[in-house]
């Protein structure tokens, strides 16, 4: 691909920072870099028409871990590590709100509820037994006892009569969030180029040669923020994890309010615009969902529809409007990878399905690495 003098001069020459990925991490990183280096020329490359991955495809949960997730984490991480993880999520949500404003992301605090299947007695009792311990551990972050029991006020079927609720969990409009973030980045004078796939890069002593599907160019620093697609550009321990989602047509007098976790967080749902958004099912076939290919499977979609009918909307007729999928980045631990890979290359990846909560924080941490 050839460029005019004007095109090359404006968009592809004398670039200080190039960020790969225009999701939450990439755009948050771009804003942080602009605040640090106001005169810097910053370029963001995005392989999709819209941000790919999970940033525009998630369920919009402003969450920091359900009770069963935290209890599970305490079995594989130290208390300090779990405290650090939850603090990152909490601080990340506050940073996102501060950066964009609650109105621009449609931030709503209706609480989050974990449901337990009627046959999951052991998990339910384990979580109840750990309730006070978890509340005490996390009180320095929340300032209050976050988790408590809550009656089955929404009349779901085939679940325990008590939920375990966190009144601090909230929800956002994912589309509004990303639209606001893109506008803020553009208004800061940062260029975003869409439909550009970075194939590879070559590090030179003073810069990085970036090779894309359409052109090659040089940048002083390269920052990789591609989360689940990180294995395509790095050797870091990140595995893609596809999340499938469906949404119903509008339902009159829909009584469901808040965010909901089910079956140890492998399923999740909420009310958005008087529709039920329902996602999950990765645990039905982990190997099949360990993919960076978008798409839906009959196994997951049929299971989601059945659970909608049997558990969530047992007395309400509904129609599925459409479905989609997103690609997360996961690994052996819950900690994201934010590190300098070489003299001029950095990465902020593996968000573990917590992009809304930690994306802004990881983006800022990634930008801070460039001071070294």
Secondary structure, DSSP 8 states (H G I E B T S, - for coil): ----HHHHHHHSSSEEEEEE--SHHHHHHHHHHHHH-TT--EEEE-SSSS--TTTTTS--EE-S--HHHHHHHHHHS-HHHHHHHHHHHHHHHHHHHHHH-HHHHT-B---EEEE-BTT-HHHHHHHHHTHHHHHHHHHHHHSS--EEEEE-TT--SSB-SEEEEETT-EE--HHHHHHHHHHHHHHTT-EEE-S--EEEEEE-SS-EEEEESS-EEEEEEEEE--GGGGGGT--SS-EEEEEEEEEE---TT----SEEEETTTTEEEEEETTEEEEEE-GGG-HHHHS-S-----HHHHHHHHHHIIIIISTTS---EEEEEEEEEEE-SSSS-EEEE-SSSEEEEE--TT-HHHHHHHHHHHHHHGGG-
